[in-house]
């Protein structure tokens, strides 16, 4: 199962890159409030997904502590 750890870290990296793009897009001054809400929602979902991957990594390593 530890062979999956590099892949899990790669998944985290990809999600961080996606979240970064969302955060950069959210900085645009011409975004409508609806666009800001959509970006915030997508950013929140990305953070939640990353938390799940980190939990899986910790479980694989036998460390369920936060």
N, CA, C and O atoms as CSV, one atom per row, in Angstrom:
chain,resi,resn,atom,element,x,y,z
A,1,UNK,N,N,0.813,-1.193,0.000
A,1,UNK,CA,C,0.000,0.000,0.000
A,1,UNK,C,C,0.860,1.262,0.000
A,1,UNK,O,O,0.432,2.294,-0.515
A,2,UNK,N,N,2.067,1.198,0.569
A,2,UNK,CA,C,2.935,2.369,0.610
A,2,UNK,C,C,3.395,2.790,-0.778
A,2,UNK,O,O,3.823,3.929,-0.963
A,3,UNK,N,N,3.317,1.896,-1.752
A,3,UNK,CA,C,3.679,2.264,-3.113
A,3,UNK,C,C,2.728,3.325,-3.665
A,3,UNK,O,O,3.067,4.033,-4.614
A,4,UNK,N,N,1.535,3.435,-3.069
A,4,UNK,CA,C,0.560,4.437,-3.508
A,4,UNK,C,C,0.850,5.826,-2.951
A,4,UNK,O,O,0.240,6.803,-3.385
A,5,UNK,N,N,1.769,5.926,-2.002
A,5,UNK,CA,C,2.052,7.219,-1.386
A,5,UNK,C,C,2.571,8.256,-2.389
A,5,UNK,O,O,2.099,9.393,-2.367
A,6,UNK,N,N,3.512,7.915,-3.256
A,6,UNK,CA,C,3.943,8.925,-4.224
A,6,UNK,C,C,2.787,9.424,-5.085
A,6,UNK,O,O,2.714,10.611,-5.403
A,7,UNK,N,N,1.894,8.532,-5.457
A,7,UNK,CA,C,0.731,8.942,-6.251
A,7,UNK,C,C,-0.175,9.870,-5.447
A,7,UNK,O,O,-0.702,10.844,-5.986
A,8,UNK,N,N,-0.357,9.573,-4.169
A,8,UNK,CA,C,-1.192,10.432,-3.326
A,8,UNK,C,C,-0.587,11.828,-3.216
A,8,UNK,O,O,-1.311,12.823,-3.263
A,9,UNK,N,N,0.730,11.907,-3.071
A,9,UNK,CA,C,1.385,13.215,-3.020
A,9,UNK,C,C,1.286,13.929,-4.371
A,9,UNK,O,O,1.165,15.153,-4.414
A,10,UNK,N,N,1.335,13.192,-5.447
A,10,UNK,CA,C,1.140,13.792,-6.776
A,10,UNK,C,C,-0.279,14.335,-6.901
A,10,UNK,O,O,-0.485,15.406,-7.473
A,11,UNK,N,N,-1.256,13.606,-6.371
A,11,UNK,CA,C,-2.643,14.082,-6.388
A,11,UNK,C,C,-2.785,15.379,-5.584
A,11,UNK,O,O,-3.475,16.306,-6.008
A,12,UNK,N,N,-2.130,15.437,-4.429
A,12,UNK,CA,C,-2.161,16.659,-3.620
A,12,UNK,C,C,-1.554,17.813,-4.419
A,12,UNK,O,O,-2.098,18.917,-4.434
A,13,UNK,N,N,-0.436,17.557,-5.076
A,13,UNK,CA,C,0.217,18.598,-5.870
A,13,UNK,C,C,-0.713,19.127,-6.957
A,13,UNK,O,O,-0.823,20.338,-7.151
A,14,UNK,N,N,-1.375,18.227,-7.657
A,14,UNK,CA,C,-2.292,18.639,-8.725
A,14,UNK,C,C,-3.444,19.466,-8.164
A,14,UNK,O,O,-3.839,20.469,-8.758
A,15,UNK,N,N,-3.975,19.053,-7.034
A,15,UNK,CA,C,-5.091,19.798,-6.439
A,15,UNK,C,C,-4.639,21.159,-5.913
A,15,UNK,O,O,-5.387,22.135,-5.980
A,16,UNK,N,N,-3.416,21.220,-5.389
A,16,UNK,CA,C,-2.885,22.514,-4.954
A,16,UNK,C,C,-2.730,23.464,-6.142
A,16,UNK,O,O,-3.031,24.654,-6.043
A,17,UNK,N,N,-2.261,22.926,-7.254
A,17,UNK,CA,C,-2.126,23.752,-8.447
A,17,UNK,C,C,-3.488,24.260,-8.924
A,17,UNK,O,O,-3.626,25.423,-9.303
A,18,UNK,N,N,-4.477,23.390,-8.902
A,18,UNK,CA,C,-5.835,23.802,-9.289
A,18,UNK,C,C,-6.374,24.861,-8.331
A,18,UNK,O,O,-6.981,25.843,-8.758
A,19,UNK,N,N,-6.148,24.655,-7.030
A,19,UNK,CA,C,-6.627,25.617,-6.035
A,19,UNK,C,C,-5.918,26.963,-6.211
A,19,UNK,O,O,-6.523,28.021,-6.040
A,20,UNK,N,N,-4.659,26.908,-6.548
A,20,UNK,CA,C,-3.908,28.142,-6.790
A,20,UNK,C,C,-4.531,28.907,-7.953
A,20,UNK,O,O,-4.696,30.124,-7.876
A,21,UNK,N,N,-4.870,28.214,-9.007
A,21,UNK,CA,C,-5.492,28.863,-10.167
A,21,UNK,C,C,-6.834,29.497,-9.780
A,21,UNK,O,O,-7.153,30.598,-10.229
A,22,UNK,N,N,-7.604,28.814,-8.962
A,22,UNK,CA,C,-8.878,29.373,-8.499
A,22,UNK,C,C,-8.649,30.628,-7.665
A,22,UNK,O,O,-9.358,31.621,-7.822
A,23,UNK,N,N,-7.658,30.580,-6.781
A,23,UNK,CA,C,-7.379,31.727,-5.924
A,23,UNK,C,C,-6.895,32.920,-6.750
A,23,UNK,O,O,-7.260,34.061,-6.468
A,24,UNK,N,N,-6.088,32.662,-7.754
A,24,UNK,CA,C,-5.625,33.745,-8.627
A,24,UNK,C,C,-6.805,34.336,-9.385
A,24,UNK,O,O,-6.928,35.556,-9.486
A,25,UNK,N,N,-7.661,33.494,-9.909
A,25,UNK,CA,C,-8.841,33.977,-10.634
A,25,UNK,C,C,-9.738,34.809,-9.722
A,25,UNK,O,O,-10.347,35.783,-10.166
A,26,UNK,N,N,-9.818,34.433,-8.469
A,26,UNK,CA,C,-10.638,35.169,-7.521
A,26,UNK,C,C,-10.127,36.573,-7.232
A,26,UNK,O,O,-10.870,37.399,-6.703
A,27,UNK,N,N,-8.882,36.855,-7.567
A,27,UNK,CA,C,-8.303,38.174,-7.321
A,27,UNK,C,C,-8.668,39.198,-8.400
A,27,UNK,O,O,-8.388,40.388,-8.250
A,28,UNK,N,N,-9.284,38.741,-9.467
A,28,UNK,CA,C,-9.648,39.674,-10.539
A,28,UNK,C,C,-10.667,40.681,-10.024
A,28,UNK,O,O,-11.626,40.313,-9.345
A,29,UNK,N,N,-10.461,41.923,-10.343
A,29,UNK,CA,C,-11.341,42.993,-9.868
A,29,UNK,C,C,-12.674,43.029,-10.610
A,29,UNK,O,O,-13.649,43.598,-10.118
A,30,UNK,N,N,-12.712,42.422,-11.793
A,30,UNK,CA,C,-13.936,42.501,-12.592
A,30,UNK,C,C,-14.839,41.278,-12.450
A,30,UNK,O,O,-15.795,41.131,-13.212
A,31,UNK,N,N,-14.556,40.407,-11.496
A,31,UNK,CA,C,-15.434,39.251,-11.268
A,31,UNK,C,C,-16.768,39.711,-10.685
A,31,UNK,O,O,-16.821,40.585,-9.819
A,32,UNK,N,N,-17.822,39.112,-11.172
A,32,UNK,CA,C,-19.135,39.389,-10.596
A,32,UNK,C,C,-19.252,38.660,-9.254
A,32,UNK,O,O,-18.495,37.726,-8.990
A,33,UNK,N,N,-20.181,39.075,-8.420
A,33,UNK,CA,C,-20.390,38.353,-7.163
A,33,UNK,C,C,-20.721,36.869,-7.394
A,33,UNK,O,O,-20.294,36.011,-6.621
A,34,UNK,N,N,-21.475,36.573,-8.445
A,34,UNK,CA,C,-21.777,35.165,-8.739
A,34,UNK,C,C,-20.509,34.386,-9.069
A,34,UNK,O,O,-20.356,33.236,-8.656
A,35,UNK,N,N,-19.610,35.007,-9.804
A,35,UNK,CA,C,-18.342,34.342,-10.135
A,35,UNK,C,C,-17.516,34.144,-8.867
A,35,UNK,O,O,-16.913,33.087,-8.683
A,36,UNK,N,N,-17.482,35.134,-8.005
A,36,UNK,CA,C,-16.738,35.009,-6.747
A,36,UNK,C,C,-17.295,33.871,-5.895
A,36,UNK,O,O,-16.540,33.107,-5.292
A,37,UNK,N,N,-18.621,33.766,-5.852
A,37,UNK,CA,C,-19.247,32.670,-5.095
A,37,UNK,C,C,-18.872,31.322,-5.694
A,37,UNK,O,O,-18.547,30.386,-4.964
A,38,UNK,N,N,-18.914,31.219,-7.009
A,38,UNK,CA,C,-18.562,29.956,-7.670
A,38,UNK,C,C,-17.105,29.592,-7.412
A,38,UNK,O,O,-16.792,28.437,-7.124
A,39,UNK,N,N,-16.225,30.566,-7.515
A,39,UNK,CA,C,-14.806,30.305,-7.254
A,39,UNK,C,C,-14.589,29.871,-5.810
A,39,UNK,O,O,-13.832,28.937,-5.544
A,40,UNK,N,N,-15.254,30.548,-4.878
A,40,UNK,CA,C,-15.122,30.186,-3.463
A,40,UNK,C,C,-15.627,28.764,-3.214
A,40,UNK,O,O,-15.027,28.013,-2.445
A,41,UNK,N,N,-16.719,28.405,-3.859
A,41,UNK,CA,C,-17.274,27.057,-3.710
A,41,UNK,C,C,-16.291,26.008,-4.236
A,41,UNK,O,O,-16.049,24.992,-3.585
A,42,UNK,N,N,-15.734,26.265,-5.412
A,42,UNK,CA,C,-14.764,25.326,-5.992
A,42,UNK,C,C,-13.498,25.242,-5.144
A,42,UNK,O,O,-12.912,24.169,-4.994
A,43,UNK,N,N,-13.086,26.363,-4.599
A,43,UNK,CA,C,-11.911,26.371,-3.739
A,43,UNK,C,C,-12.166,25.559,-2.473
A,43,UNK,O,O,-11.305,24.798,-2.032
A,44,UNK,N,N,-13.351,25.725,-1.893
A,44,UNK,CA,C,-13.699,24.949,-0.695
A,44,UNK,C,C,-13.715,23.455,-0.999
A,44,UNK,O,O,-13.219,22.654,-0.207
A,45,UNK,N,N,-14.281,23.079,-2.140
A,45,UNK,CA,C,-14.311,21.654,-2.512
A,45,UNK,C,C,-12.896,21.107,-2.706
A,45,UNK,O,O,-12.614,19.960,-2.359
A,46,UNK,N,N,-12.017,21.928,-3.260
A,46,UNK,CA,C,-10.629,21.490,-3.452
A,46,UNK,C,C,-9.939,21.256,-2.115
A,46,UNK,O,O,-9.205,20.282,-1.947
A,47,UNK,N,N,-10.179,22.156,-1.167
A,47,UNK,CA,C,-9.571,22.010,0.157
A,47,UNK,C,C,-10.099,20.755,0.856
A,47,UNK,O,O,-9.334,20.016,1.476
A,48,UNK,N,N,-11.394,20.522,0.754
A,48,UNK,CA,C,-11.983,19.323,1.372
A,48,UNK,C,C,-11.388,18.062,0.740
A,48,UNK,O,O,-11.062,17.109,1.447
A,49,UNK,N,N,-11.247,18.053,-0.579
A,49,UNK,CA,C,-10.677,16.888,-1.263
A,49,UNK,C,C,-9.237,16.651,-0.827
A,49,UNK,O,O,-8.817,15.509,-0.636
A,50,UNK,N,N,-8.480,17.741,-0.670
A,50,UNK,CA,C,-7.093,17.585,-0.218
A,50,UNK,C,C,-7.047,17.017,1.195
A,50,UNK,O,O,-6.183,16.199,1.508
A,51,UNK,N,N,-7.968,17.446,2.043
A,51,UNK,CA,C,-8.018,16.902,3.403
A,51,UNK,C,C,-8.254,15.404,3.402
A,51,UNK,O,O,-7.680,14.674,4.211
A,52,UNK,N,N,-9.102,14.948,2.489
A,52,UNK,CA,C,-9.353,13.509,2.377
A,52,UNK,C,C,-8.118,12.749,1.940
A,52,UNK,O,O,-7.842,11.662,2.448
A,53,UNK,N,N,-7.372,13.313,1.000
A,53,UNK,CA,C,-6.153,12.645,0.525
A,53,UNK,C,C,-5.110,12.607,1.642
A,53,UNK,O,O,-4.442,11.593,1.838
A,54,UNK,N,N,-4.975,13.709,2.369
A,54,UNK,CA,C,-4.022,13.732,3.489
A,54,UNK,C,C,-4.417,12.692,4.536
A,54,UNK,O,O,-3.548,12.020,5.091
A,55,UNK,N,N,-5.693,12.552,4.810
A,55,UNK,CA,C,-6.154,11.531,5.765
A,55,UNK,C,C,-5.796,10.133,5.287
A,55,UNK,O,O,-5.382,9.291,6.084
A,56,UNK,N,N,-5.953,9.880,3.992
A,56,UNK,CA,C,-5.584,8.575,3.438
A,56,UNK,C,C,-4.085,8.326,3.564
A,56,UNK,O,O,-3.664,7.211,3.872
A,57,UNK,N,N,-3.281,9.359,3.327
A,57,UNK,CA,C,-1.830,9.221,3.475
A,57,UNK,C,C,-1.493,8.870,4.917
A,57,UNK,O,O,-0.716,7.951,5.176
A,58,UNK,N,N,-2.083,9.607,5.852
A,58,UNK,CA,C,-1.800,9.349,7.261
A,58,UNK,C,C,-2.251,7.954,7.672
A,58,UNK,O,O,-1.566,7.280,8.440
A,59,UNK,N,N,-3.394,7.521,7.168
A,59,UNK,CA,C,-3.883,6.187,7.496
A,59,UNK,C,C,-2.939,5.121,6.944
A,59,UNK,O,O,-2.656,4.130,7.617
A,60,UNK,N,N,-2.459,5.323,5.732
A,60,UNK,CA,C,-1.515,4.386,5.128
A,60,UNK,C,C,-0.252,4.285,5.961
A,60,UNK,O,O,0.328,3.207,6.094
A,61,UNK,N,N,0.167,5.394,6.515
A,61,UNK,CA,C,1.383,5.423,7.331
A,61,UNK,C,C,1.123,4.964,8.772
A,61,UNK,O,O,2.060,4.827,9.559
A,62,UNK,N,N,-0.139,4.728,9.114
A,62,UNK,CA,C,-0.466,4.270,10.452
A,62,UNK,C,C,-0.524,5.402,11.469
A,62,UNK,O,O,-0.366,5.182,12.670
A,63,UNK,N,N,-0.750,6.609,10.976
A,63,UNK,CA,C,-0.812,7.769,11.861
A,63,UNK,C,C,-2.125,8.491,11.626
A,63,UNK,O,O,-2.242,9.273,10.682
A,64,UNK,N,N,-3.100,8.243,12.460
A,64,UNK,CA,C,-4.418,8.857,12.285
A,64,UNK,C,C,-4.555,10.124,13.127
A,64,UNK,O,O,-5.629,10.724,13.164
A,65,UNK,N,N,-3.490,10.535,13.798
A,65,UNK,CA,C,-3.550,11.749,14.630
A,65,UNK,C,C,-3.547,12.990,13.750
A,65,UNK,O,O,-3.000,12.975,12.647
A,66,UNK,N,N,-4.152,14.054,14.234
A,66,UNK,CA,C,-4.106,15.352,13.543
A,66,UNK,C,C,-3.081,16.257,14.154
A,66,UNK,O,O,-2.907,17.388,13.700
